[in-house]
Amino acid sequence: MSKPTLLLIPGLLNDERLWQSQIADLKHHATCVVGDITTADSIAGMAKAVLAKVPTGHIAVAGLSMGGYVALEIARQVPNRVVGMALLNTNARPDSDQATEDRKRMMKMAETDFDRVVNGLLPKMFTAEHQRDAALTTLFKSMATKVGKDAYIRQQTANIGRIDSRPHLAAIKCPTLVIAGRDDALMPLAVLQELANGIKDARFVVADKCGHLSAIEQPRLVALNLVHWISSLK
């Protein structure tokens, strides 16, 4: 049997390096394609752009944070093509008024001091312990610099405009994995549990000693669970 196509979608200010540890294991089980969500300024537009880069036919989709919003949109756009979903450190809710206000403030700041924006995100992305891990913080800053200010503003515009996905969760019938970080400052366990509860038979995993970027904070746990999930689709 041929390997399934696995679309891996990074989050805000992340690039393909977010998934580098997982790809090392997943490449034996799937043809991995990392989606680019830097060019569009809407979640729907990002989904279309990402889909344009993968072969036609069935796909499995994994997304972290903002990548999860795009994954849910892909499931709406091409439900018959999606045979599996993995949703990491994400949620199905629309942006709150407070979150939108915060994003707009950060977008304005990015116009004149993008480095300050990036540094200010570190406490939201990582646990206190991982904030002291130079390898992790350097990786995040490097990814953010590569994505850049203009794409950041497009991404935040998309985040602000995203829809409420909760009414659509029941339509997802494929095997679904949901991974939460126990110490995620941006996505509390309750919203990840809500997401998992909304999808029939979704498997819910909590990563200990983990903030918002589970793929690089707990890479082995994430890799093992993704391999288990992708193997179940065959």
N, C-alpha and C positions, 0 to 999 in steps of 0.2 A: 504494500500500500504506500502511495506517495505521501510525503510529509505535508501536513496542513500548512497553510499560510498564516502566520501570526503577525498581526499588526500591533506594534508597541508604540504607544503614544505618550510622549513626555508631558511634563507639567509646565507651569509658568516659569520662564527663564531657564528651562532645562533643554538639553539637546540629547543626542543619541548616547552620550556617556552615562546618562542616568541608568540605562539598562545594560551597561557593559558586563557586569557580573552575571546577570541572568542569561544574556545571550550566549555566554560561554557554555552554559548547560543546555539551554533551549535549542541551540542550533542542531543538536543531535535528534531532536524530536519535531522540529518545525522549521519552515523557511521563514526567517525573521526579517521583517521590514519595519524600520523605525519611521514613524510619521513626522512630517514637518508641519508645525502649527504656528509658524512665524509670519506667514504672508497674509492671512485673512484677518478681518476684524469682527467676525461673528463666529459663534460655535457651529452654526450650519455651514458657513463658508469653509471653516477648517475641516469639517467632516468631508465635504465634497473634495477639497484639495487632497486630503489624505487618501481617499478612496481612488482618486485618479492615478495614484502611484502604485496600486496593487493589482495583480492579475484579476480578471473576472472569475467568478466562482465563489465557493465557500471560503470564509475567513474566520479566524478567531481574533478577538480584539482585547488588548489589555491597555488600560490607561490609568495614570497616576494623577491625582488632583485635577487640574484643568484637563488633563488627558482623559480623565474619567468622564467629564462633561461631554467631550468629543465622542468618546466610546458610546455613551448613551444616545447621542444624536445619530451616530452611525446605525445603531440598532433600530432607530425610528426610520431612517432613510432607506435602509436595505435590510429589513428584518429577515427576509428569506435567505440572505447570504451569510448571516452571522450564526456560527455554530457553537460559539463559546465566548464568554465574557469574563474578564478579570478586572475588578474595579478596586483600586488602591487609594487610600487616603483621599477619598472624594465623597460627594454627597449628591442627592437628587434635588435639593432645594434650590430655588432661585436666590439671587443675591439679596441680602437684607438691606434695608435703608442705610444702616450704619456701615456695612461693608462697602456699599456703593460710595458713600461719602469718603471713606478711608481710601478707596481706590483712586478717586478723583484727586484727592490731596496728593497721593503718591505720584500720580501721573504728572501733575503740575510740577512737583519737585524734580521728577526725572528729566524734565526739559532743561534744567540748569545744573543738576547735581545727581547724575545717575548713580555714581558710586555710593552716595549717601543712601539712596534707595536700596541698593543691593546689600550694603552692610546692615541696614535697618531690618532686613528680612531674615537675617541669620537666626535671631532668637525665635522666630516663628517657624522656621524650617527644621531646626534641630533641637534635641534635648540639651539641657545644660551641659551634660558630659560631652556630647558630640560637638557642641560649640567650641570646645577646647581641643578638638581633633583637627589639627592643621590640614591634614590630607582631605578631610571632608569639606571644610570651609573653603579651602583653595579650589577644590573641584567645583563647588557651587559658584564661586565668584568667576571662575573661568568659563563655565557654561553661560552664566548671565552676561558676561562681557561679549561672548560670541553671539548670543541672541541679540543683544543691543537694545538701546533706548527705543528706537522706532517700533521694533517688533513688540517690546514690552507694552508700549502704549496701545498697540493693536490688540494684544492679548487681554489687557485689562478692559478695553472697550467690549471685547467679546464676553468676558466674565460678567460685566455689568448687565449685558443684554440677554443673558441666558434665561431659558424658560424653566418653569417648574416641571421637573421630570417625574415627580412622584405619581401623577395620574397614569403614566405610561409604563411603570415598572411591571405591572401584572401581565403586560403583553410579552415580556421577555420569557421565553420558554427554554432557552438553551442552558447547558450547565454553566453556572456562574460562581465565581470565587470573589469574595469581598475581603480585603485585608485592611485592618486598621492599625494605627500606631497608638499604643496605650497612652503615650504622653504627647500626642499630637495637639499642638496649641491652636491649630486652625480648624481641624476636623475632629470634634469630640467623639468619643465612642458612641454616644447616643445617636448621632446622625448617621454613622456607619451602620449601626444596628438597624436603624430605620430603613436604610437602603437595602440591607440584606433581607429584612423581613418583608419588603415589598416585592421581592423576586422569588418565585416558587423554587423551593429546594436549594436556595443559594447557600454556599458553604462560607461560614464567617470565621475568620482567623484574626486574632489579636497578637500583634508583635510587641513583646515587652522591650523596655529600654529603647523606645523608638518614638521619634517625633513625626514630622510630616513627610519626610523623604525616605520611606521604608526601603526602597530599592537600593539605596546606598548606606542607610544606617544599619539595616539588618539584611544585607544582601543574600546571605545563605538561606535564611528562613524564607525569604521571598522567592528565591530560585527554586527551592525544594517544593514549595506549594504551587508555583507556576508549572513546574515539570509534572507534578501529580495531576494538575488540572488539564494541561494540554494532552497528556497521555490518556486521560479519560475520554477524550473526544474521538479517538481512533476507533 
